[in-house]
Amino acid sequence: MPDMIVNGELILSGSVLEDEYASWMRDEDVFFCPAMVRRALTDLGEGRVTVRLNSMGGHVNAGEQIRAMLAGHPGGVRIVVEGIAASAASLILMAGAERVMSAGSHIMIHDPSGLIWGNEDDARRHADQLAVTANTYAAVYAAASGKTPEEVRALMRAETWYGPEAAVAEGFADSIAGNEDGFGVSPAIGAQMPQAATLAAAQAHYMDARDRLKARLRHRQSPQAARPAPTPAAVSGQFAMESSMPQEPTQTAAQTPVIETPSPVPAVAPAPAEMAASRDSILAAERARARAIRDMAAPFVASGRLQQTDVDQLVDEGVSAEMAGSRLMATMAAAEPVGRSASPRATIIRDEGETRVQAMIGALSGETEGAASQYRGMRIRHLAMELAGPQRGYSDTDAIRRGMMATTIMGGAHGVSDFSYITTAVMNRRLQDAYRRRAATWTLVTGDPLTATDFRELHSVRFGGDFSLKPVKENGEYQSAVLADEAEGLKVERRGRTITLTFEAVVNDDMGAFNRIPTEFAIAARTMESSMVWSLMRQNAVLKSDGKAIFHSDHGNLASANAAISAASVAVGRKAMWEQRAFGSGSADDFLQIEPDRLLVPPALELVAMQFAATTTPATDGTVNPFKSSLTPAVIPNLGAAAGGSDTAWYLISSDLPPIAHAYLEGYAAPTVQTIEGMNPDAVVMNARHIFGAAAVEYRGAFKNNGA
């Protein structure tokens, strides 16, 4: 049986078989089945799993069973296509929370097919069954790609092949290896994708193998395999075929279809010798490539000039040995310090064009020193004319238009013009600066941010239990403490707007765009965050774990009598918070000892809150306010009546146990700008986006009084 787990990753390579066929396979056969995948997922645990997929397909029911298992895995799966995901394997790919294509990989989707033994009515019935199966799986592809089932069905009928870039563009994959930010394909990566001839060759190989298998199934003789073939009863999940036993078949069977692939079909005959030879040659070539890369790198890994992870990455990416050598040399050169040494060392000097681009970005961002000094005072109009080059002619507008399209510095390496690349970078820098300058008041009720790896629900978990120390029994036995937990759901969501820097704005030298647009979007991003967080407090959001609002009498954090802010009413809230117990505790003495340190009020209560916290000298001991120095007041307009809240309600919050959790998508802890149309002489079109989420997760560190 093949090894399914390598370096903590699930390897799905070879034919997709149903469980009952696996026992008939030979040791040298490469395959996987649902039972093997289920065991491997159990061994890997409930965390996020990386799946490496390379399969020409196989049995459609087995493929769907594996897809369902992967899609339902608690931590989600990241599926990397290394080679091909064809037929049933492309169905498996749709389970990925993240679907990644290697640089030379392919996807193929087509209608299911199968063989039948029976009369005219049997053939019609099985044809109808095939149509139902095809429509069912078209719906799966449609849900994953964003297409309609009808569009996908048309692609399936045509037997459609995709290279990496096309797979991402059509929604069947999310990214190409090396560009996995989840928001499309970098044209620089796309430029390295296989040419049409590569795709055609893969398609031709597949179809040739399929035709040979069809011919073998039609004209085969009695099998010569040493091991016995399965009986007709064991051929469930396939159309009934001519029995592999000597006797004539005695009945027909209505079975479910098989997606036809050139992989071996155990119920019929072993794989053709030509297919085995082709597979063996491919595997031998792949092993030789990996061995050449590892042998080449071994001396440098031993000397510490390369990390093993650098080598493994090149092997995983599928690059040739020649390209791997160049990249390894570049990696070592980049790590070398500048200066003399006892032995010759290579040092990569920054490209002059890149230096020039960064200088322009710095100048337009307001920098006046270093490389940016040579472009001090540059404006947006000047940028376009500078990029047009020395032969820009006498027409400024023509020069600006040519400058907006020029790729002379970067050579179009990013798939956009130099002008688009520079202006987008400036927008990004200005946007993030403006975002950081604006304070986020909602942090008063949130803790440290969570990091989401995708757009699925995160779980913010509260742990607790009865941890009180119990008497040790006479035999020395200690009583066990039981850990309990509750989980709250939290999802991040993507929001954004399109920014257009028009040709007219460039001609008019509208430098204000670099300040106005990023500032406005930074304000919008902070407003979005505030709206998400404060609406949870204002609307008294319901906790997922117990179905009750954050502030609820059952939670012991909602005042039973409405009262204005005073020493007495604050004391009532503090008492309730002091008496909160650990979740799951069975001890009467297991208090969390929560002390509030923040007083949140709407604008209508600002004066009262400030007077409450102001330092004064009381006339008598009975008028002392002992909580003045322990509470910091904060005015939150999002909590007031103008925002749909209350002008009388006030809140006590503990910074040690905040009621709200928030999260950013991994790598996107601030709003960003990305060029989406960068070769248009009339405009640069950018998407500004922010990915953020918030949810109510904890009630014990907060108290509410509806006020009087």
Sequence and secondary structure as in RCSB ss.txt:
>XXXX:A:sequence
MPDMIVNGELILSGSVLEDEYASWMRDEDVFFCPAMVRRALTDLGEGRVTVRLNSMGGHVNAGEQIRAMLAGHPG
GVRIVVEGIAASAASLILMAGAERVMSAGSHIMIHDPSGLIWGNEDDARRHADQLAVTANTYAAVYAAASGKTPE
EVRALMRAETWYGPEAAVAEGFADSIAGNEDGFGVSPAIGAQMPQAATLAAAQAHYMDARDRLKARLRHRQSPQA
ARPAPTPAAVSGQFAMESSMPQEPTQTAAQTPVIETPSPVPAVAPAPAEMAASRDSILAAERARARAIRDMAAPF
VASGRLQQTDVDQLVDEGVSAEMAGSRLMATMAAAEPVGRSASPRATIIRDEGETRVQAMIGALSGETEGAASQY
RGMRIRHLAMELAGPQRGYSDTDAIRRGMMATTIMGGAHGVSDFSYITTAVMNRRLQDAYRRRAATWTLVTGDPL
TATDFRELHSVRFGGDFSLKPVKENGEYQSAVLADEAEGLKVERRGRTITLTFEAVVNDDMGAFNRIPTEFAIAA
RTMESSMVWSLMRQNAVLKSDGKAIFHSDHGNLASANAAISAASVAVGRKAMWEQRAFGSGSADDFLQIEPDRLL
VPPALELVAMQFAATTTPATDGTVNPFKSSLTPAVIPNLGAAAGGSDTAWYLISSDLPPIAHAYLEGYAAPTVQT
IEGMNPDAVVMNARHIFGAAAVEYRGAFKNNGA
>XXXX:A:secstr
    EETTEEEEEEEE  HHHHTTS TT  EE HHHHHHHHHHH SS EEEEEEEEEE HHHHHHHHHHHHT TT
 EEEEEEEEEETHHHHHHTT SEEEE TT EEEE   B    S HHHHHHHHHHHHHHHHHHHHHHHHHHS  HH
HHHHHHHTTEEE HHHHHHTTS SEETT  SSS   HHHHTTS  HHHHHHHHHHHHHHHHHHHHHHHH  S   
SS    GGG TTS     SSSS          B   SS BTTTB   HHHHHHHHHHHHHHHHHHHHHHHHHHHH
HHTTSS HHHHHHHHHHT  HHHHHHHHHHHHHHHS SS  SS        HHHHHHHHHHHHHTT  SGGGGGG
TT  HHHHHHHHT S   S HHHHHHHHHH  TTTTTTTSS HHHHHHHHHHHHHHHHHHHHS  GGGGGB S E
EESSSS EEEEEEEE        TTS      EEEEEEEE  EEEEEEEEEEHHHHHTT THHHHHHHHHHHHHH
HHHHHHHHHHHHHTT B TTTS BSS GGGT B SS   SSHHHHHHHHHHHHT B TT   TT B      EEE
E GGGHHHHHHHHS    SSGGG  TTGGG EEEE GGGSGGGTS SS EEEE TTS SEEEEEETT SS EEEE
EE S TTEEEEEEEEEEEEEE  STTEEEE   
